[in-house]
């Protein structure tokens, strides 16, 4: 559940990991749907027989599919400020795909507030360290730095 806080509480959350307690299974159907929507039909994603003969040993999710699920996980574990007009995706400072998400793996995410500032009046920019983990694996699927812009 998203954490509702007041703007004055932001300093309390710097360096504190907010973890989604929900694991999402990445099915072949989800991977196929993403391939169709994005026109990215590379065989390692949609052809289980051919992908079985690669180093992955089977199909893997698109890195961009994993990345696109961040808003879902943020709804589970992110920060929402009270009494603001909106919070929008402002982009990324860094994204690294470290391990493949194989078909039927389960993933989850954590968000750690690194910093915040006010680039303009009535705006707050948040910077999060993010980690998408694969259940049962040590190496994360991806790490990065995600920016959110709050309009007061």
C-alpha positions in Angstrom: 0.0 0.0 0.0 1.3 3.4 -1.0 2.6 5.4 2.0 0.7 8.8 2.4 2.9 11.4 4.1 3.2 15.1 4.5 5.9 17.1 2.7 7.5 17.9 6.0 8.1 14.1 6.6 10.3 13.6 3.5 13.6 13.9 5.3 12.6 11.0 7.5 12.4 8.7 4.5 15.9 9.5 3.0 17.8 6.2 2.9 14.8 4.1 4.0 14.0 1.2 1.7 10.3 0.8 0.9 9.6 -2.7 -0.2 6.7 -4.1 -2.1 5.6 -7.3 -0.3 3.9 -8.5 -3.5 5.5 -10.9 -6.0 4.3 -10.8 -9.6 4.7 -13.9 -11.7 5.9 -13.2 -15.3 4.0 -15.6 -17.5 4.7 -16.4 -21.1 1.3 -14.9 -21.9 2.4 -11.5 -20.4 5.7 -11.6 -22.3 3.8 -12.4 -25.6 1.4 -9.5 -25.0 4.3 -7.1 -24.4 6.0 -8.4 -27.5 2.9 -7.6 -29.6 2.3 -4.2 -28.0 5.9 -3.1 -28.5 6.6 -4.9 -31.8 9.6 -6.5 -30.2 9.2 -10.2 -31.2 12.8 -11.3 -30.7 12.8 -15.1 -30.4 14.3 -15.1 -26.9 11.0 -13.7 -25.7 8.4 -15.5 -27.7 9.8 -18.8 -29.0 10.3 -21.3 -26.1 11.7 -24.0 -28.3 14.4 -21.8 -29.9 15.1 -20.0 -26.7 15.7 -23.3 -24.9 18.9 -23.6 -27.0 20.4 -20.3 -25.7 22.3 -19.5 -22.6 19.0 -18.5 -21.0 17.6 -22.1 -21.4 14.2 -20.7 -22.2 12.3 -17.5 -22.8 13.0 -14.3 -20.9 11.0 -11.2 -20.3 11.9 -8.0 -22.2 14.0 -5.7 -20.0 11.5 -3.0 -20.9 8.7 -5.2 -19.6 10.3 -5.4 -16.2 10.9 -1.7 -16.3 7.3 -1.0 -17.3 6.0 -2.7 -14.2 7.6 -0.2 -11.8 4.4 1.9 -11.5 2.6 -1.2 -10.4 5.2 -1.9 -7.7 5.3 1.8 -6.7 1.6 1.6 -6.0 2.5 -1.1 -3.5 5.4 0.5 -1.8 5.9 4.1 -2.9 5.5 7.5 -1.2 2.5 9.8 -2.0 2.4 13.3 -0.6 -0.8 14.6 0.8 -2.4 17.7 -0.6 -0.7 17.9 -4.0 -2.2 18.1 -7.4 -0.3 15.2 -9.0 2.8 13.1 -9.0 4.3 12.2 -12.4 7.1 10.2 -13.8 10.1 12.5 -14.5 12.4 9.9 -15.9 15.5 8.0 -15.0 19.1 8.9 -14.2 20.3 5.3 -14.6 18.9 1.9 -15.5 20.9 -1.3 -15.6 19.5 -4.8 -16.5 21.6 -7.2 -14.4 19.9 -10.5 -14.6 17.3 -12.0 -17.0 13.7 -12.5 -15.8 12.9 -16.0 -17.0 9.4 -17.1 -17.8 7.5 -17.9 -14.6 10.0 -16.1 -12.4 8.4 -13.9 -9.7 9.6 -10.3 -9.3 9.2 -7.6 -6.7 10.6 -4.1 -6.2 12.0 -1.7 -3.5 12.3 2.0 -3.6 14.8 4.1 -1.5 14.4 7.8 -1.4 17.9 9.2 -2.2 17.1 12.9 -2.3 14.5 15.6 -2.9 14.6 19.2 -4.0 12.4 22.0 -5.3 13.5 22.9 -8.8 10.8 25.5 -9.2 8.1 26.9 -6.9 5.3 24.5 -6.1 7.4 21.5 -7.4 9.2 18.8 -5.6 11.5 16.3 -7.4 12.1 13.0 -5.7 15.0 10.7 -6.6 14.7 7.0 -5.7 17.1 4.1 -5.9 15.1 1.2 -7.3 15.8 -2.5 -7.2 13.7 -5.2 -9.0 14.4 -8.5 -7.4 13.8 -12.0 -8.7 12.4 -14.4 -6.1 15.1 -16.9 -5.1 18.0 -15.1 -6.9 20.8 -13.0 -5.5 21.4 -10.8 -8.5 18.6 -8.2 -9.1 16.8 -8.1 -12.4 17.4 -4.4 -12.6 18.7 -1.4 -10.6 18.3 2.2 -11.3 17.5 5.7 -10.2 14.0 6.9 -10.8 12.8 10.5 -10.7 9.3 11.7 -9.8 8.0 15.2 -10.0 5.3 16.4 -7.6 3.2 19.4 -8.6 1.8 21.1 -5.5 
